[in-house]
Amino acid sequence: MTIKQKITIAFTLIVAAILVLFSFYVYYSYEDYRQDLIYERLFARAEATRQILQNDSVFRKDIFFSLNDQYEAVYDEGNNLVVSTAESSDYVPEDSFLQLVRSQKKYRFEYRNPKFEFKKEGVAFAYFHNGKIFVAIVTAYDLNGRNMSNTLRYSLLFGNLLALIIIGITGYFFSKKALSPFDQIIHQIDGTDVSGFGFRVKYSDKNDEASWLAASFNQLLEKIQHLGENQKHFISYASHELRTPLTVIKGVLQTSLAYDRKDDEWKKSTVEAIGEVNRTIDLANNLLLLAEVEGLHASPDKSDLDPIEMLMDTISYINHKYPEQLLNFELSDRFSGDSVQAVISGFPHLLRSAFVNVLDNACKYSDFKPVDIFLDKEEEKIVLKVIDKGMGILPSDMENIFLPMMRGQNSHHVRGFGVGLTLVQEIVKIHDGSIHLTSVPHEGTIVTIILPLKHF
């Protein structure tokens, strides 16, 4: 079911409900008024009957302007019929009824007569005359009032049906007109042969929902285009980075096979080939780790980790990898002054990989100048700062520095893949943390990682 159909049906049902409620109100208001009017007229005739009996010994019905099928009767204390306007009546009261009237003074009632479609109405009241209590009863069929009720009922029924048909047709054209901007957007999307990411939805400058939707859709297309371009760049760069060491390995082995004759020459070629193989393995491992991280965003399988112990283990690894590298580690006094051990919840192998990447970059891109490492605790989070005094990052590279396979323009002389910071950012994200970079070219870079502490 389309939105137009839903709007039309909903609009029609709402208006129909309002019309039905209003019609019930009108009909029952009139019916209540009709009953009050007929009972008022019946009581007036009953009162006239009482006055005539008090002043005349003969009951004269010819002075009345009678209602349809009107009947008057008077009963004495013994429940005997004293006088009536007809020899027979369709209503003969029981003794209990007459007693009820005497107790309540006035009483309204209805009863069924087979020759009429609706019930007849009647009134009865008790009065004193010459020290005796009498009961006057007047009944009649409100023919004019009932006919008016029928006319009103059918008028409301057919009037509402006609109104609903008109409302349904009007609602359909109204919804069609209201949703026409969305139809135009759909027509543009369906009728366009999208061979790239350059397609954009055209829309008016009106400040309405259709324009907002089209603008948001265009923004989404721009993001998709940006992601697509990044993916193409990533695939191209990854293919190049994988192809380069493989080509070198192939060339080394072919050269070795053709020209190497001595053991030293074989050994030198083999070491060179193994180095390229290790470089290729490192790149493949980083790409696999990045894919693993992207699939762990909703994983609950985290462990309790000691950030100090993990950072010390990382520093030990870097010292072993770069024996000549100087690492200055400083731990905030907040750790020693707090009786509760700082614990973070996460994946140990991923956090260790993130710390290793940050420290490894600081060492490589600072030409192995001293690197400062500072670990602090602020409220319910830990803050790790890694400060190097290297080449820094150019301002034009800062915007895309976290994209995969993106490297700074001033860093091509340093071996790397452009995956490390992307991997670090994704790892920090799945641990509900954040990473920030500040850098000044030729002065150095500060990497700040913030991770939340576990609540106990």
C-alpha positions in Angstrom: 0.0 0.0 0.0 1.4 3.4 -1.0 1.7 6.4 1.3 -0.9 8.1 -0.8 -3.4 5.3 -0.3 -2.6 5.2 3.5 -3.1 9.0 3.8 -6.3 8.8 1.8 -7.7 5.9 3.9 -6.6 7.5 7.2 -8.0 10.9 6.3 -11.3 9.4 5.2 -11.6 7.2 8.3 -10.8 10.1 10.6 -13.4 12.4 8.9 -15.9 9.5 8.9 -15.5 9.0 12.6 -16.0 12.7 13.2 -19.1 12.7 11.0 -20.6 9.6 12.6 -20.0 11.0 16.1 -21.6 14.3 15.0 -24.5 12.5 13.4 -25.1 10.5 16.5 -25.0 13.7 18.5 -27.5 15.4 16.2 -29.9 12.4 16.0 -30.0 11.6 19.7 -30.2 15.3 20.6 -33.3 15.6 18.4 -34.7 12.3 19.7 -34.3 13.6 23.3 -36.0 16.8 22.3 -38.8 14.9 20.6 -39.5 12.8 23.7 -39.5 15.8 25.9 -41.9 17.6 23.6 -44.3 14.7 23.3 -44.3 14.0 27.1 -44.8 17.7 27.7 -47.8 17.7 25.4 -49.2 14.5 27.0 -48.9 15.9 30.5 -50.7 19.0 29.3 -53.6 16.8 28.1 -53.6 14.8 31.3 -53.9 18.1 33.2 -56.7 19.2 31.0 -58.5 15.9 31.6 -58.2 16.4 35.4 -59.6 20.0 35.2 -62.5 18.9 33.0 -63.5 16.1 35.4 -63.4 18.5 38.3 -65.8 21.0 36.5 -67.9 18.7 34.4 -69.7 15.5 34.9 -69.4 14.6 31.2 -66.1 14.1 29.6 -65.9 16.0 26.3 -63.1 15.0 24.1 -64.3 17.2 21.2 -62.6 20.2 22.9 -59.2 18.6 22.4 -57.0 18.9 19.4 -56.0 15.2 19.6 -52.6 13.7 18.9 -52.4 10.6 16.7 -54.1 7.6 18.3 -54.6 9.6 21.5 -56.3 7.9 24.5 -57.2 9.4 27.9 -58.4 7.5 30.9 -59.0 8.1 34.6 -58.9 5.5 37.4 -60.2 5.9 41.0 -58.8 4.6 44.2 -60.1 1.1 43.6 -58.3 1.0 40.3 -61.6 1.1 38.5 -61.9 2.9 35.1 -63.9 6.1 35.8 -63.9 7.6 32.3 -62.0 7.2 29.0 -62.1 8.6 25.5 -62.6 5.2 23.9 -64.5 2.0 24.7 -61.3 -0.1 24.3 -57.6 0.8 24.6 -54.3 -0.8 23.6 -53.0 -0.1 27.1 -54.7 -1.4 30.2 -52.6 -0.6 33.3 -52.0 -3.2 36.0 -52.8 -2.5 39.6 -49.0 -2.3 40.4 -48.6 0.3 37.8 -51.3 2.5 39.2 -49.9 2.1 42.7 -46.5 3.2 41.3 -48.0 6.3 39.8 -49.7 7.2 43.1 -46.3 6.9 44.9 -44.4 8.9 42.3 -47.1 11.4 41.5 -45.9 11.7 37.8 -44.7 8.9 35.6 -43.5 8.6 32.0 -43.6 5.3 30.1 -43.5 3.6 26.7 -45.1 0.4 25.4 -45.3 -1.5 22.2 -48.4 -1.5 19.8 -48.1 -4.0 16.9 -49.7 -1.6 14.4 -47.0 1.0 14.9 -43.3 0.8 13.9 -42.1 2.5 17.1 -43.3 2.5 20.7 -46.2 4.6 21.9 -45.5 7.1 24.7 -47.7 7.8 27.7 -47.8 9.8 30.9 -49.7 9.2 34.1 -50.1 11.3 37.2 -52.1 11.2 40.4 -54.3 14.0 41.7 -56.9 14.6 44.5 -60.6 15.3 43.8 -63.3 15.5 46.4 -61.0 13.8 48.9 -60.3 10.9 46.6 -57.1 10.1 44.7 -57.4 9.6 41.0 -54.9 8.6 38.3 -55.1 10.2 34.9 -53.4 8.4 32.0 -52.8 9.8 28.5 -51.2 7.8 25.6 -50.5 8.7 22.0 -48.3 7.9 19.1 -46.0 10.7 18.0 -46.4 10.3 14.3 -45.0 13.6 13.2 -42.0 13.3 15.6 -41.3 9.7 14.5 -41.5 10.7 10.9 -39.1 13.5 11.5 -36.7 11.1 13.3 -36.8 8.7 10.3 -36.2 11.5 7.9 -33.3 12.8 9.9 -31.8 9.4 10.3 -31.9 8.6 6.6 -30.7 12.1 5.7 -27.7 11.7 8.0 -26.9 8.2 6.7 -27.0 9.1 3.0 -25.5 12.5 3.6 -22.5 10.9 5.4 -22.1 8.4 2.6 -22.0 11.1 0.0 -19.7 13.2 2.2 -17.3 10.2 2.6 -17.2 9.6 -1.2 -16.4 13.3 -1.7 -13.9 13.3 1.1 -12.2 10.1 -0.2 -11.8 11.6 -3.7 -10.7 14.9 -2.3 -8.2 13.2 0.0 -6.7 11.2 -2.8 -6.1 14.2 -5.0 -4.9 16.2 -1.9 -2.4 13.4 -1.0 -1.3 13.1 -4.6 -0.7 16.8 -4.8 1.1 16.9 -1.4 3.4 14.0 -2.3 4.1 15.1 -5.9 7.6 16.4 -4.9 8.4 12.9 -3.6 7.1 11.4 -6.8 9.5 13.7 -8.7 12.4 12.5 -6.6 11.5 8.9 -7.2 11.1 9.5 -10.9 14.6 11.1 -11.1 16.1 8.1 -9.2 14.3 5.5 -11.3 14.9 7.2 -14.6 18.7 7.8 -14.1 21.3 5.4 -15.4 23.7 5.7 -12.5 27.1 4.6 -13.8 29.1 6.4 -11.2 28.7 8.5 -8.0 28.1 11.8 -9.7 24.3 11.6 -9.8 22.4 14.1 -7.6 18.7 14.7 -7.1 17.4 18.0 -8.3 14.9 19.8 -6.0 13.3 23.1 -5.5 14.4 25.7 -3.0 11.2 25.3 -1.0 11.7 24.8 2.7 9.7 21.6 2.9 10.2 17.9 3.7 10.7 16.9 0.1 13.6 19.4 -0.2 15.1 18.3 3.1 14.9 14.6 1.9 16.5 15.4 -1.4 19.3 17.4 0.3 19.9 14.6 2.8 19.9 12.1 -0.1 22.5 14.2 -1.9 24.6 14.4 1.2 24.4 10.7 1.5 25.5 10.3 -2.2 28.4 12.6 -1.5 29.5 10.5 1.4 29.1 7.3 -0.7 31.1 8.9 -3.5 33.8 9.9 -1.0 33.8 6.4 0.4 33.9 4.9 -3.0 36.8 7.0 -4.0 38.6 6.1 -0.8 37.8 2.4 -1.5 39.2 2.7 -5.0 42.3 4.5 -3.6 42.6 1.8 -0.9 42.4 -1.1 -3.4 44.8 0.7 -5.8 47.3 1.5 -3.0 47.0 -2.0 -1.4 47.4 -3.7 -4.8 50.5 -1.5 -5.4 51.9 -2.2 -1.9 51.4 -5.9 -2.3 52.6 -6.0 -5.9 55.8 -4.0 -5.1 57.4 -6.5 -2.6 56.2 -9.5 -4.7 57.9 -7.9 -7.8 61.0 -7.3 -5.8 61.0 -10.9 -4.5 60.5 -12.2 -8.0 63.4 -10.0 -9.3 65.7 -11.0 -6.5 65.0 -14.7 -7.0 65.4 -14.5 -10.8 68.6 -12.5 -10.5 69.9 -14.9 -7.9 69.0 -17.9 -10.0 70.7 -16.4 -13.1 73.8 -14.9 -11.6 74.5 -16.1 -8.1 77.2 -18.8 -7.9 78.7 -18.4 -4.5 77.1 -19.2 -1.1 77.4 -15.6 0.1 75.6 -14.3 -3.0 72.8 -16.9 -2.5 72.6 -15.9 1.2 72.4 -12.2 0.5 69.6 -12.7 -2.1 67.7 -14.9 0.2 67.9 -12.4 3.1 66.6 -9.7 0.8 63.8 -11.8 -0.4 62.8 -12.8 3.1 62.8 -9.1 4.1 60.3 -8.4 1.4 58.2 -11.4 2.3 58.1 -10.2 5.9 57.0 -6.8 4.7 54.2 -8.3 2.6 53.1 -10.4 5.6 53.0 -7.3 7.8 50.8 -5.5 5.3 48.5 -8.6 5.0 48.3 -8.9 8.8 47.4 -5.2 9.1 44.7 -5.5 6.5 43.3 -8.7 8.1 43.4 -7.0 11.5 41.5 -4.0 10.1 38.8 -6.3 8.7 38.6 -8.0 12.1 38.2 -4.7 13.9 35.3 -3.6 11.6 33.5 -6.8 12.5 33.8 -6.4 16.2 31.8 -3.2 16.8 28.9 -5.1 18.4 30.9 -7.9 20.1 30.4 -8.2 23.9 33.4 -10.5 24.4 35.7 -8.0 26.2 38.2 -8.6 29.0 39.3 -6.6 32.0 42.7 -5.0 31.2 45.3 -3.1 33.2 46.3 -0.1 31.0 49.6 0.4 32.8 50.7 -3.2 32.4 49.6 -3.2 28.7 51.5 0.0 28.0 54.6 -1.3 29.8 54.5 -4.4 27.7 54.2 -2.3 24.5 57.2 -0.2 25.6 59.2 -3.3 26.2 58.3 -4.6 22.7 59.4 -1.3 21.1 62.6 -1.3 23.0 63.3 -4.8 21.8 62.5 -3.8 18.2 64.5 -0.5 18.3 67.2 -1.0 20.9 68.7 2.5 20.3 65.4 4.3 20.7 64.9 6.4 23.8 61.4 6.2 25.3 60.6 8.5 28.3 57.6 7.2 30.2 55.8 9.2 32.8 52.9 8.0 34.9 50.5 10.4 36.5 50.3 10.7 40.3 46.6 10.1 40.1 47.3 6.4 39.6 49.3 6.0 42.8 46.9 8.2 44.8 43.8 6.2 43.9 43.0 3.1 45.9 40.9 1.6 43.1 42.9 0.0 40.3 42.3 1.4 36.9 40.7 -1.1 34.6 39.6 -0.8 31.0 37.3 -3.3 29.2 38.5 -4.4 25.8 40.3 -6.8 23.5 43.9 -7.2 24.6 45.5 -8.1 21.3 43.7 -5.1 19.5 44.7 -2.5 22.2 48.2 -3.8 22.2 48.3 -3.5 18.4 47.0 0.1 18.7 49.6 1.1 21.2 52.4 -0.6 19.2 51.3 1.3 16.0 51.3 4.7 17.7 54.7 4.1 19.4 56.2 2.6 16.2 55.1 5.6 14.2 56.5 8.0 16.7 59.8 6.3 16.5 60.0 5.9 12.7 58.8 9.4 11.7 60.9 11.2 14.3 64.2 9.7 13.0 64.4 7.8 16.3 64.7 11.0 18.4 63.5 10.7 22.1 59.7 10.0 22.4 57.8 11.1 25.5 54.9 8.9 26.7 52.5 10.2 29.4 49.7 8.2 31.0 47.1 10.1 33.0 43.7 9.5 34.6 40.9 12.0 34.5 37.7 11.2 36.2 36.4 8.0 34.6 38.9 7.8 31.7 42.6 7.3 31.0 44.5 9.6 28.7 47.6 8.4 26.8 49.8 11.0 25.1 52.7 10.1 22.8 54.9 13.0 21.8 57.6 12.9 19.2 60.0 15.5 17.8 59.9 14.4 14.2 59.0 15.7 10.8 55.3 16.3 11.8 52.3 16.2 9.5 51.5 18.8 6.8 48.2 20.7 7.3 47.0 19.5 3.9 47.3 15.9 5.1 45.6 16.2 8.5 42.1 15.9 7.1 42.7 12.5 5.5 45.3 11.1 7.8 43.0 8.5 9.3 41.9 7.2 5.9 43.3 3.7 4.9 46.4 3.7 2.7 46.8 7.5 3.1 50.4 8.7 3.9 51.7 12.1 4.4 53.4 13.8 1.5 56.6 14.3 3.5 56.8 10.7 4.7 57.5 8.7 1.6 61.1 8.1 2.5 60.0 6.2 5.5 58.8 2.6 4.9 55.1 2.1 5.8 51.7 1.1 4.5 49.3 3.9 5.6 47.2 1.4 7.5 48.4 2.0 11.1 46.4 5.1 12.0 43.3 3.8 10.4 43.7 0.6 12.4 44.3 2.6 15.6 41.2 4.8 15.1 39.0 1.8 14.5 40.3 0.0 17.6 39.8 3.0 19.8 36.2 3.4 18.4 35.2 -0.1 19.3 36.5 0.6 22.9 34.2 3.7 23.1 37.2 6.0 23.1 38.6 8.7 20.9 41.9 9.7 19.2 43.2 13.2 18.5 46.3 14.4 16.5 48.0 17.7 16.7 51.1 18.3 14.6 53.5 21.0 13.6 55.7 20.4 10.5 59.3 19.9 11.4 58.6 20.1 15.1 56.7 16.9 15.9 53.3 15.3 16.5 51.2 14.6 19.6 48.8 11.6 19.6 46.2 11.6 22.3 44.1 8.4 23.0 41.3 8.6 25.5 39.7 5.4 26.8 36.9 5.0 29.3 37.5 3.1 32.6 35.3 0.2 33.6 32.6 0.9 36.2 32.5 -1.4 39.2 
